[in-house]
Amino acid sequence: MFCYLNILAVGKQGLNSLAIEGGKPHCDESFFHKGDIASSLLAFIACCCLLFVGCGSIPAPVSSRTPPPSQKINYHIVGQGDTLFAIAWRYELSVESLARANALSRPYNINIGQRLSLDMGRVRYASEKSTQRKALPVTTKKSRPPARAARAENRQPVVSKIKVYDLPKGQWHWQWPVKGVVSRHYDNNRTFKGLNVQSKPGRVVGAAAPGVVVYAGRGLRGYGQLLIIKHSETYLSAYAHNRRMYVSEGQRVKAGEKISEVGGDPENNGRLYFEIRKNGKPVDPIRLLPRL
C-alpha cells in the first residue's frame, strides 16, 4: 500500500508540473529542465516502473527452493519365485531386519501378493513396542480365536519358508572363489558393488568360505544364475553368471568346495561376478580376500 501511495504522489507531482494555458501545454522548468516533454514523460514512466518492481516480492533463488521429494521405494509386493533372502539382497537389507520390519517370525513365511515394508525405521519401532508389551502386567482374560484365523485359509499359497540354518562355528578365513584376473574392482561410490573376475568358461567356482546356500536360482534380474551363501549372521557372499550350479538351497558347503562353473554370461562367458555383503550392505571383497 505504501508503494502505491508513492507512485500516486510522483504522478501528481508530474501532472502539477504540466499546466494547460490557452489550450497549449506549459512546461514547468522545475520538472522539465530543458522543456523536452517527451524525455520527461519517459523518465516519469521509468520511475513508476522501478517503484513497481521495488514493491513487488523478490522470488527466491533456485538454489534456495525446496527440492521435490525423492522417489524412494518403501515396499515390495511378493511375486512368484520370491524368497525373503532374494528380496533382502535386492534392496541391500539383512534378512533379519527385513523380517523384523514386517513382524515375521521364523521360518519367515511369505505369500504371493504380500506387501513387505522396506522401511527400516519400523524395525526400531517394533522393538520398542515389543519391549513395552513385555513390561505390561499380565491379565487373565478369556481367550478368543483371532479374527484373522478364518481369513488365513483364503490367502495365496506360501512362496517360501526360510529354514533355521546351522551356520559354521569357529574361525574361518576368506579365499578366492575362482582362478583369474580382476577385470573390474569394487567402486567406493557403490556404482559397482563387487568384483569381476575374468577366468575361463567351465572353470570350477568354489565357496569363498564355509556356510549354507540360502539362494540358488535366477530370480534376481542382472545376476543370471546366482548363488548366495550365508557364512554367519553378519556375512554373505554371492556368485553370479554361473553356467552350471552344483548346490541347492539349504545345502552346507565347505570353503573351496565346488559350487558352480564359470560361463553363464552370454556377453562374456569367462566372467564371474563376486560380491560380499556385511549386514546386508556391499563391502569391498579385496579388503577381506588374501592377496593374489
Secondary structure, 3 states (H helix, E strand, C coil): CHHHHHHHHHHHHHHHCEEEECCEEEECCCCCCCCCHHHHHHHHHHHHHHHHHHHCCCCCCHHHCCCCCCCCCCEEECCCCCCHHHHHHHCCCCHHHHHHHCCCCCCCCEECCCEEECCCHHHHHHHHHHHHHHHCCCCCCCCCCCCCHHHHCCCCCEEECCCCCCCCCCCCCCCCCCCCEEEECCCCCCCCCCEEEECCCCCEEECCCCEEEEEEECCCCCCCCEEEEECCCCEEEEEECEEEECCCCCCEECCCCEEEEECCCCCCCCEEEEEEEECCEEECHHHCCCCC
